[in-house]
Amino acid sequence: MLEVFDTNRKRVAVMQNAFDITEKIKLNGVSSLSFSIPATDEKADYCTARRFVRYSGDMYRIIDYTVDKEDTGVITFECEHAIATLVDRLLFQEHILTGCTTREAIEYILDYQSDWVLDVCEFDFMYDYAWTSENLLAALWSIATPFTDYYRWTFDTSAYPWRLSLKKIDLLEKPEFYVFQGLNFLRSQKKTLSSEAVTRLYCLGYGEGVNQLGIESIDGFAYIDAEPEYIAEHGLIEAVFCDRSYQSADALYAAGLAILNEKKNPRVEYSVEVADLTEITGNDLHMAEVGKIIMFKADNYKTYITEVVKKYDTNDISLTIANKPSDIAESIADLADRQRIESTYSQGATQLWGSVLQNNASSTEA
């Protein structure tokens, strides 16, 4: 049953004619939901942009729709997970946190809105953070960027205010989901992304040009090298990690080291299609969820579920499993998106360094 809620989360309609309902759940990312209805559906007017929908559990927000007028016509809606509501709010201008625990940093961000509260936080690290006119979701994602431990963000939208948690992922734990040939396994495809390997990472933080923060003060080098065995296997592959939110060399180094530790090993992914047996067996070991540890018996491979795509009309599930719980390339891409704000610096933002003008100005010339 696909339900529609207004922007105040009051249920306004049940879309009994919805079909082609597909949910894509991503680990440490914004999940999505799509569905279609006949263009002649009298309830179509309830499905307007920025209203919320719920199908299997989580709350999603309608972001856009497409009308196909062939034959009787079909309207297809694209929705994003409710966690994306954090994009609507900003940490305006500069916000600097020093000496805060992980919980305190998350709660600082969530204090700037009222939809989400922190539930469980299984980490107690202390890093320095800085944000400049950043949206709340990007700031939230950055909290875990320097972690050397694997983690997963989880969300509970069953009651308001909605709750989010930051939990650990430990491959040493027992598998929580099994794929067996002859039971729920349908097909699989393996992919190794060796082109994404990095064995030397340069790290840059706050500032511009020669004044930009680096990590030379840590051990005398502007970069971090992977262990010799990784360089011997893959060669010397250089990349740059640049995030101007870091104003401490120690915090920048920790973030760079976490990224290098993931990038020094090529990412290995399986795309696995399975039958959803949950309704038949009622067994949690047949329930696929992102972040769960999976035992893929076809290759005797124990790893993580990083993405789940559920096609509710067929009861088939497509999984992405990998040797890492998340692709750090996505984190780097998120940081690149964050750097788009750099285009405002030349118009007077706080990170335009005055020293450049001072060094070139003359006291005798206008």
C-alpha positions as CSV (number, residue, x, y, z in Angstrom):
1,M,0.0,0.0,0.0
2,L,1.6,3.2,-1.2
3,E,0.5,6.1,1.0
4,V,0.8,9.9,0.3
5,F,1.4,12.5,3.0
6,D,1.3,16.2,2.8
7,T,4.3,18.4,3.8
8,N,3.1,18.2,7.5
9,R,3.2,14.4,7.3
10,K,-0.6,14.0,7.4
11,R,-1.8,11.1,5.3
12,V,-4.0,12.4,2.4
13,A,-4.3,9.4,0.0
14,V,-3.6,5.7,-0.6
15,M,-2.5,5.0,-4.2
16,Q,-4.0,1.6,-4.8
17,N,-3.3,1.8,-8.5
18,A,0.4,2.4,-8.1
19,F,2.7,-0.1,-10.0
20,D,6.3,-0.5,-11.0
21,I,7.3,0.3,-7.5
22,T,11.1,0.1,-7.1
23,E,13.1,1.0,-4.1
24,K,16.9,1.6,-4.2
25,I,18.5,1.6,-0.8
26,K,22.1,2.8,-0.6
27,L,24.5,2.4,2.3
28,N,25.6,5.8,3.6
29,G,23.8,7.6,0.8
30,V,20.4,9.0,-0.1
31,S,18.0,6.1,-1.1
32,S,15.3,6.5,-3.7
33,L,11.8,5.2,-4.6
34,S,10.0,5.3,-7.9
35,F,6.5,4.4,-8.9
36,S,3.9,4.9,-11.6
37,I,0.2,5.5,-11.8
38,P,-2.2,5.8,-14.7
39,A,-2.6,9.4,-15.8
40,T,-6.3,9.0,-15.4
41,D,-6.0,8.1,-11.7
42,E,-8.3,10.5,-9.9
43,K,-5.8,10.6,-7.0
44,A,-3.0,11.9,-9.2
45,D,-3.4,15.4,-7.9
46,Y,-2.3,14.3,-4.4
47,C,1.1,13.4,-5.7
48,T,2.7,16.8,-5.9
49,A,6.4,17.7,-5.5
50,R,7.8,17.7,-2.0
51,R,5.0,15.7,-0.6
52,F,5.9,12.5,1.2
53,V,5.2,8.9,0.3
54,R,5.6,5.6,2.1
55,Y,5.5,2.1,0.7
56,S,7.4,-0.6,2.6
57,G,8.5,1.4,5.7
58,D,10.7,4.4,5.1
59,M,9.4,7.9,4.2
60,Y,10.3,9.4,0.8
61,R,9.8,12.8,-0.7
62,I,8.5,13.3,-4.3
63,I,11.1,15.3,-6.2
64,D,9.9,15.1,-9.8
65,Y,7.6,13.2,-12.2
66,T,7.3,12.4,-15.9
67,V,4.1,12.1,-17.9
68,D,4.0,9.6,-20.7
69,K,0.9,10.3,-22.9
70,E,1.3,7.3,-25.1
71,D,-2.0,5.2,-25.1
72,T,-3.9,6.1,-21.9
73,G,-0.9,7.8,-20.3
74,V,1.3,7.0,-17.3
75,I,2.8,9.3,-14.7
76,T,6.1,8.1,-13.2
77,F,7.3,9.7,-9.9
78,E,10.9,9.8,-8.6
79,C,11.3,10.2,-4.8
80,E,14.3,10.7,-2.5
81,H,14.6,9.4,1.1
82,A,13.4,11.8,3.8
83,I,17.0,12.3,5.0
84,A,17.4,14.6,2.0
85,T,15.3,17.1,3.8
86,L,18.5,18.1,5.6
87,V,19.7,19.6,2.3
88,D,17.1,22.3,2.7
89,R,18.8,23.8,5.7
90,L,22.3,25.5,6.0
91,L,25.1,26.0,8.4
92,F,25.4,29.6,7.2
93,Q,28.8,31.2,7.2
94,E,31.6,29.6,9.3
95,H,31.0,26.9,11.9
96,I,34.1,25.5,13.7
97,L,34.0,22.7,16.2
98,T,37.0,21.6,18.2
99,G,37.3,19.0,20.9
100,C,33.8,17.6,20.3
101,T,32.8,13.9,20.4
102,T,31.1,12.3,17.5
103,R,27.7,12.6,19.2
104,E,28.2,16.2,20.0
105,A,29.2,17.1,16.4
106,I,26.1,15.3,15.0
107,E,23.8,17.0,17.6
108,Y,25.3,20.4,16.7
109,I,24.3,19.9,13.1
110,L,20.8,18.6,13.9
111,D,20.1,21.5,16.2
112,Y,19.7,23.6,13.1
113,Q,16.5,21.8,12.1
114,S,13.6,19.9,13.8
115,D,12.8,16.9,11.6
116,W,15.6,14.6,12.8
117,V,17.1,13.7,16.1
118,L,20.1,11.4,17.0
119,D,19.3,8.0,18.4
120,V,22.3,5.7,18.6
121,C,25.9,6.7,18.1
122,E,28.4,3.9,18.5
123,F,31.5,6.1,17.9
124,D,33.2,8.3,20.4
125,F,36.0,9.9,18.3
126,M,37.1,13.5,18.7
127,Y,37.9,15.4,15.5
128,D,37.9,19.1,14.6
129,Y,35.3,20.1,12.0
130,A,34.7,23.3,10.1
131,W,31.9,24.1,7.6
132,T,31.3,27.3,5.6
133,S,27.7,27.8,4.4
134,E,27.2,24.1,4.0
135,N,23.9,22.3,3.8
136,L,23.2,20.0,6.8
137,L,23.3,16.7,4.9
138,A,26.7,17.3,3.5
139,A,27.9,18.4,6.9
140,L,26.4,15.3,8.5
141,W,28.1,13.0,5.9
142,S,31.4,14.6,6.6
143,I,31.3,13.7,10.3
144,A,32.4,10.1,9.5
145,T,34.8,10.9,6.6
146,P,37.9,10.6,8.8
147,F,36.8,7.4,10.5
148,T,39.2,4.5,10.1
149,D,36.4,2.1,11.2
150,Y,33.6,1.0,8.8
151,Y,30.2,2.6,9.7
152,R,26.6,2.9,8.5
153,W,24.0,5.6,8.9
154,T,20.6,4.2,9.6
155,F,17.2,5.9,9.6
156,D,13.9,5.4,11.3
157,T,10.9,7.3,9.9
158,S,8.2,5.4,11.7
159,A,7.5,8.2,14.2
160,Y,8.2,11.9,14.2
161,P,10.6,13.4,14.8
162,W,12.5,11.0,12.6
163,R,15.6,9.3,14.1
164,L,19.0,8.6,12.7
165,S,21.8,6.5,14.1
166,L,25.5,6.0,13.3
167,K,26.6,2.4,13.8
168,K,29.6,0.2,13.4
169,I,30.1,-2.5,10.8
170,D,32.3,-5.4,11.8
171,L,33.2,-8.1,9.3
172,L,34.1,-10.4,12.2
173,E,30.4,-10.6,13.2
174,K,28.3,-13.6,12.1
175,P,26.5,-13.2,8.7
176,E,23.1,-11.7,8.9
177,F,22.0,-12.6,5.3
178,Y,22.7,-15.8,3.3
179,V,22.6,-16.4,-0.4
180,F,22.4,-20.1,-1.3
181,Q,22.3,-21.7,-4.7
182,G,19.1,-23.6,-5.3
183,L,17.3,-21.5,-2.6
184,N,17.3,-17.8,-3.2
185,F,20.2,-17.3,-5.6
186,L,19.3,-16.3,-9.2
187,R,22.4,-14.9,-10.9
188,S,25.5,-12.8,-10.2
189,Q,28.2,-10.7,-11.9
190,K,31.6,-9.8,-10.5
191,K,33.5,-6.6,-11.2
192,T,36.9,-5.4,-10.0
193,L,37.5,-1.7,-10.1
194,S,41.3,-1.6,-10.2
195,S,41.4,1.7,-12.1
196,E,40.3,3.4,-8.8
197,A,43.3,2.3,-6.8
198,V,45.5,4.9,-5.1
199,T,48.8,4.3,-3.4
200,R,50.0,7.9,-2.7
201,L,47.5,10.6,-1.5
202,Y,48.3,14.3,-1.3
203,C,46.2,16.1,1.4
204,L,45.1,19.7,1.3
205,G,42.9,21.6,3.7
206,Y,41.9,25.2,4.6
207,G,43.3,28.1,2.6
208,E,44.6,29.0,-0.9
209,G,47.8,28.6,-2.9
210,V,51.0,28.5,-0.8
211,N,49.0,29.3,2.3
212,Q,46.8,26.2,2.0
213,L,47.0,23.7,4.9
214,G,48.9,20.5,4.2
215,I,50.2,17.7,6.3
216,E,53.9,18.4,6.1
217,S,54.0,19.2,9.9
218,I,53.1,15.6,10.7
219,D,56.0,13.8,9.1
220,G,57.6,16.2,6.7
221,F,55.7,15.1,3.6
222,A,52.7,16.5,1.7
223,Y,51.4,13.0,1.0
224,I,50.7,9.7,2.6
225,D,52.0,6.5,1.1
226,A,50.4,3.1,1.2
227,E,52.5,0.2,2.6
228,P,55.3,-0.9,0.2
229,E,53.5,-4.2,-0.7
230,Y,50.6,-2.2,-2.2
231,I,52.9,0.1,-4.2
232,A,54.8,-3.0,-5.4
233,E,51.5,-4.7,-6.5
234,H,49.8,-1.7,-8.1
235,G,52.6,0.8,-8.7
236,L,52.8,4.4,-7.6
237,I,49.4,5.9,-8.2
238,E,48.9,9.5,-7.0
239,A,45.8,11.4,-6.2
240,V,44.8,14.6,-4.3
241,F,42.4,14.8,-1.4
242,C,41.3,18.4,-1.0
243,D,38.7,19.5,1.7
244,R,38.9,23.1,2.9
245,S,36.8,22.4,5.9
246,Y,39.9,21.0,7.6
247,Q,41.8,23.6,9.6
248,S,43.9,21.1,11.6
249,A,46.8,19.1,10.0
250,D,46.1,16.2,12.4
251,A,42.4,16.0,11.4
252,L,43.4,16.4,7.7
253,Y,46.0,13.6,8.0
254,A,43.4,11.3,9.7
255,A,40.9,11.8,7.0
256,G,43.5,11.3,4.3
257,L,44.7,8.1,5.9
258,A,41.2,6.7,6.1
259,I,40.7,7.4,2.4
260,L,44.0,5.9,1.4
261,N,43.3,2.7,3.5
262,E,40.3,2.2,1.3
263,K,41.7,3.2,-2.0
264,K,44.9,1.2,-1.8
265,N,42.9,-2.0,-2.4
266,P,40.9,-2.2,-5.6
267,R,37.1,-2.3,-4.9
268,V,35.6,-5.7,-5.8
269,E,31.8,-5.7,-6.4
270,Y,29.3,-8.4,-7.0
271,S,25.9,-7.7,-8.5
272,V,23.7,-10.5,-7.1
273,E,20.0,-11.1,-7.9
274,V,18.1,-13.1,-5.3
275,A,14.5,-14.1,-4.7
276,D,12.8,-12.4,-1.7
277,L,11.9,-15.3,0.6
278,T,11.1,-13.1,3.7
279,E,7.3,-13.3,3.3
280,I,7.5,-17.1,2.8
281,T,10.0,-18.0,5.6
282,G,9.7,-15.1,8.0
283,N,13.4,-15.6,8.6
284,D,15.6,-12.5,9.2
285,L,18.4,-14.3,7.5
286,H,16.5,-14.0,4.2
287,M,15.9,-10.2,4.7
288,A,18.4,-8.2,2.6
289,E,19.3,-4.8,4.2
290,V,22.2,-2.5,3.4
291,G,25.0,-2.7,6.0
292,K,24.3,-6.4,6.8
293,I,27.1,-8.9,6.6
294,I,26.3,-11.4,3.8
295,M,27.6,-14.9,3.2
296,F,27.6,-15.5,-0.6
297,K,27.9,-19.3,-0.6
298,A,28.4,-19.5,-4.4
299,D,32.0,-18.2,-3.9
300,N,32.1,-18.7,-0.1
301,Y,32.5,-14.9,0.1
302,K,31.7,-13.0,3.3
303,T,31.3,-9.3,2.9
304,Y,28.9,-6.3,3.1
305,I,25.6,-5.3,1.4
306,T,26.2,-1.9,0.0
307,E,23.0,-1.5,-2.1
308,V,19.6,-3.1,-2.3
309,V,17.2,-2.6,-5.2
310,K,13.7,-4.1,-4.5
311,K,11.2,-4.5,-7.4
312,Y,8.0,-5.1,-5.5
313,D,6.0,-6.2,-8.5
314,T,8.2,-9.3,-9.0
315,N,9.6,-9.9,-5.5
316,D,13.1,-10.0,-6.9
317,I,15.9,-8.2,-5.2
318,S,19.2,-7.0,-6.8
319,L,22.1,-6.6,-4.3
320,T,25.5,-4.9,-4.6
321,I,28.0,-6.5,-2.3
322,A,31.7,-5.4,-2.0
323,N,34.9,-5.8,-0.1
324,K,34.3,-2.4,1.4
325,P,31.0,-1.2,2.9
326,S,31.1,2.1,0.9
327,D,32.9,3.4,-2.1
328,I,35.2,6.1,-0.9
329,A,35.1,7.6,-4.4
330,E,31.6,8.7,-3.6
331,S,32.9,10.5,-0.5
332,I,35.5,12.2,-2.7
333,A,32.7,13.1,-5.2
334,D,30.7,14.6,-2.4
335,L,33.7,16.7,-1.4
336,A,34.0,17.8,-5.0
337,D,30.4,18.9,-4.9
338,R,31.1,20.8,-1.8
339,Q,33.9,22.7,-3.5
340,R,31.4,24.2,-6.0
341,I,30.9,26.9,-3.3
342,E,34.5,28.0,-4.1
343,S,33.1,30.0,-7.0
344,T,31.7,32.5,-4.4
345,Y,35.1,33.1,-2.7
346,S,36.2,35.6,-5.3
347,Q,33.1,37.6,-4.5
348,G,34.2,38.2,-0.9
349,A,33.7,35.0,1.1
350,T,35.8,34.6,4.2
351,Q,38.3,32.2,2.7
352,L,39.7,34.7,0.2
353,W,43.1,35.3,1.7
354,G,43.9,39.0,2.3
355,S,47.6,38.3,2.4
356,V,47.7,38.0,-1.4
357,L,46.7,41.6,-1.8
358,Q,49.0,42.8,1.0
359,N,52.0,41.2,-0.6
360,N,51.4,42.9,-3.9
361,A,50.1,46.3,-2.9
362,S,52.1,49.5,-2.9
363,S,51.6,52.2,-0.2
364,T,52.6,54.9,-2.8
365,E,50.2,54.1,-5.6
366,A,46.4,54.3,-5.7
